[in-house]
Amino acid sequence: MDPAGPGMSVWQDAVTYLNDPFNWTRTNGILELLGQHLRISATAVLVAMVVAVPVGVLLGHTGRGGGFTVALSNVSRAVPTLALLTVFAVTPIGFGPTATTIALTVFAIPPILTNTYVGFRGVDRDVVEASRAMGLSERQVVLQAELPLAAPLLMTGVRTAAVQVVATATLAALVAGGGLGRIINLGFGQQDYGVVLAGAILVAALAVLTELVLSALSWALTPGQKRLPFLQARAGGPVAEVASPL
């Protein structure tokens, strides 16, 4: 019996796997699977933004369709991604990256749509009316007055969707879609739980990195004077944080 205990042995095996350069550079190695994972995730989030942001902007700007937005988001979130992949398997879409990307896009739309809508509806109506009084067209009101103020909540929706998609994209390995989930599948197939843990660490690290990068982007897009949050905390000032309504 391993004197360090089975749990410690699994961690040691995971570290050994991650420290082996061959596992990173070989065909279907970590780097190649990471590229596939990022490609699937980025495509799903970008397509979801193309669909959800214009709809959220339109509904939020006009003040109509609030019930539709909530209902659509709830229905979309109620459909498991794995269930969609199973349905796609018996359609012309079949297995592979395309099926995974479509399923993840459906998964990413609700938080982006909801946060975009809430962000635009939350803009002070006095600001909107003042913009119109200055002679701005509706398009200019949206782009120059509402969008900068709604950007923090919009980016919160994008960040939430991106992190969820990165984590859920591991399911791609179940339908021959590639990505880091293949490492986890390989570990389970070989009953090598060190490899399983290594794959889980990679996915978790990628999700955390996605959160940090998009948080920095959201901070940069927020209007007003920019100060780093840790500097505000040291100075005793308030640190504002926009919470997701989901």
C-alpha positions in Angstrom: 0.0 0.0 0.0 1.2 3.5 -0.8 2.4 5.0 2.5 1.3 8.5 1.3 -2.2 7.3 0.8 -4.2 6.8 -2.4 -5.3 10.5 -2.6 -1.7 11.7 -2.5 -0.7 9.2 -5.1 -3.4 10.5 -7.5 -2.1 14.0 -7.0 1.5 12.9 -7.6 0.4 11.1 -10.8 -1.4 14.2 -12.0 1.6 16.4 -11.4 3.8 13.9 -13.2 1.5 13.8 -16.2 1.4 17.6 -16.4 5.2 17.9 -16.0 5.9 15.6 -18.9 6.7 17.7 -22.0 5.7 14.8 -24.3 2.1 15.0 -23.0 2.0 18.6 -24.1 3.5 18.4 -27.5 2.5 15.0 -28.9 -0.3 14.5 -31.4 -3.6 14.9 -29.4 -1.5 16.2 -26.6 -2.5 19.0 -24.1 -1.6 21.9 -26.4 -3.6 20.5 -29.4 -6.6 19.7 -27.2 -6.3 23.1 -25.5 -6.6 24.7 -29.0 -9.6 22.6 -29.8 -11.2 23.5 -26.5 -10.6 27.2 -27.0 -11.9 27.1 -30.6 -15.1 25.4 -29.6 -15.7 27.7 -26.6 -14.9 30.9 -28.4 -17.1 30.1 -31.4 -20.0 29.2 -29.1 -19.7 32.4 -27.1 -19.3 34.7 -30.2 -22.3 33.2 -31.9 -24.3 33.5 -28.7 -23.3 37.2 -28.6 -24.3 37.8 -32.2 -27.7 36.3 -31.4 -28.4 37.5 -27.9 -26.9 41.0 -27.7 -28.9 42.6 -30.5 -32.1 41.1 -29.1 -31.3 42.2 -25.6 -30.4 45.7 -26.8 -33.7 46.0 -28.8 -35.9 44.8 -26.0 -34.1 46.8 -23.3 -34.1 50.0 -25.4 -37.8 49.8 -26.2 -38.8 48.4 -22.8 -40.8 45.6 -24.3 -40.5 41.9 -24.1 -39.4 41.6 -20.5 -41.6 38.6 -20.0 -40.4 37.0 -23.2 -36.7 37.5 -22.2 -37.2 35.9 -18.8 -39.3 33.0 -20.2 -36.7 32.3 -23.0 -33.8 32.4 -20.6 -35.6 30.0 -18.2 -36.5 27.5 -20.9 -33.0 27.6 -22.4 -31.4 27.0 -19.1 -33.7 24.1 -18.4 -32.4 22.2 -21.4 -29.3 20.2 -20.4 -26.4 20.4 -22.9 -25.9 16.7 -22.8 -29.5 16.2 -23.8 -29.1 18.4 -26.8 -26.0 16.5 -27.8 -28.0 13.2 -27.5 -30.7 14.7 -29.8 -28.2 15.9 -32.3 -26.8 12.4 -32.5 -30.0 11.2 -34.3 -30.2 14.2 -36.6 -28.1 15.1 -39.7 -25.9 17.2 -37.3 -24.6 14.0 -35.7 -21.5 13.9 -33.5 -18.5 16.2 -33.6 -17.4 19.8 -33.0 -20.5 21.2 -34.8 -22.9 19.5 -32.5 -21.0 20.6 -29.5 -20.7 24.2 -30.7 -24.5 24.5 -31.3 -25.3 23.0 -27.9 -22.9 25.3 -26.1 -24.3 28.3 -28.1 -27.8 27.5 -26.8 -26.3 27.2 -23.3 -24.6 30.6 -23.6 -27.5 32.7 -24.9 -29.6 33.0 -21.7 -27.0 34.8 -19.4 -26.0 37.2 -22.3 -29.5 38.0 -23.3 -30.8 38.5 -19.8 -27.9 40.7 -18.6 -28.0 42.8 -21.8 -31.7 43.4 -21.4 -31.3 44.2 -17.6 -28.3 46.5 -18.4 -30.2 48.6 -20.9 -33.4 48.7 -18.9 -31.3 49.9 -15.9 -30.0 53.0 -17.7 -31.5 56.1 -16.1 -34.4 57.3 -18.2 -33.4 60.9 -17.6 -30.2 60.2 -19.4 -32.1 58.7 -22.4 -34.5 61.6 -22.6 -31.7 64.2 -22.3 -29.9 62.5 -25.2 -33.0 62.7 -27.3 -33.5 66.3 -26.4 -30.0 67.0 -27.7 -31.1 65.8 -31.1 -29.5 62.3 -31.1 -31.2 59.6 -33.2 -32.4 56.4 -31.6 -29.3 54.6 -32.9 -27.0 57.3 -31.4 -28.9 57.1 -28.1 -28.3 53.4 -28.0 -24.6 53.6 -28.9 -23.6 56.8 -27.2 -25.8 57.0 -24.1 -27.1 53.6 -23.2 -24.4 51.2 -24.3 -21.5 52.7 -22.2 -23.7 52.6 -19.1 -25.0 49.1 -19.8 -21.6 47.7 -20.7 -20.7 46.4 -17.1 -23.8 44.2 -16.9 -23.5 43.1 -20.5 -20.0 42.0 -19.9 -21.1 40.2 -16.7 -23.4 38.2 -18.9 -20.6 37.5 -21.4 -18.2 36.5 -18.6 -20.7 34.2 -17.0 -21.5 32.5 -20.3 -17.9 32.2 -21.2 -16.9 30.5 -17.9 -19.8 28.2 -18.1 -19.1 27.2 -21.7 -15.4 26.6 -21.0 -16.3 24.3 -18.2 -19.1 22.5 -20.1 -17.1 22.1 -23.3 -15.5 19.1 -21.6 -18.6 17.2 -22.8 -17.3 17.6 -26.4 -15.2 14.6 -25.7 -18.3 12.4 -25.3 -19.4 13.1 -28.9 -16.0 13.1 -30.7 -15.8 16.8 -30.4 -12.2 17.1 -29.0 -11.1 19.4 -26.3 -9.5 18.9 -22.8 -12.4 16.5 -21.9 -10.6 13.9 -23.9 -7.9 13.7 -21.3 -10.5 13.0 -18.6 -12.2 10.4 -20.8 -8.8 8.8 -21.4 -8.1 8.6 -17.7 -11.4 7.0 -17.0 -10.9 4.5 -19.8 -7.5 3.5 -18.5 -8.7 3.7 -14.8 -5.8 6.2 -14.3 -7.3 8.7 -11.9 -4.1 10.8 -12.0 -4.8 11.6 -15.7 -8.4 12.3 -14.8 -7.3 14.8 -12.1 -4.8 16.3 -14.5 -7.6 17.0 -17.1 -9.8 18.4 -14.4 -7.0 20.8 -13.3 -6.5 22.0 -16.8 -10.2 22.7 -17.3 -10.5 24.5 -14.0 -7.4 26.6 -14.7 -8.7 27.6 -18.1 -12.1 28.6 -16.5 -10.4 30.7 -13.9 -8.1 32.3 -16.5 -11.2 33.1 -18.6 -12.9 34.7 -15.6 -9.8 36.9 -14.9 -9.3 38.0 -18.5 -13.0 38.9 -19.0 -13.1 40.6 -15.6 -10.2 42.8 -16.6 -11.9 43.6 -19.9 -15.1 44.4 -18.1 -13.2 46.8 -15.8 -11.6 48.5 -18.7 -14.9 49.0 -20.5 -16.6 50.5 -17.4 -17.0 54.2 -17.9 -15.6 56.6 -15.3 -12.2 57.0 -13.5 -10.3 53.7 -13.5 -8.7 52.5 -10.3 -7.5 49.0 -9.6 -9.8 47.2 -7.1 -6.9 46.3 -4.7 -5.8 49.9 -4.6 -9.3 51.0 -3.8 -9.4 48.5 -0.9 -6.1 49.7 0.5 -7.3 53.3 0.2 -10.4 52.4 2.1 -12.7 53.3 -0.8 -15.7 51.2 -1.8 -15.2 48.5 -4.3 -18.2 48.2 -6.6 -19.2 44.9 -8.0 -22.1 44.3 -10.4 -23.8 41.0 -9.6 -25.3 38.8 -12.2 -29.1 38.6 -12.0 -29.0 34.9 -12.9 
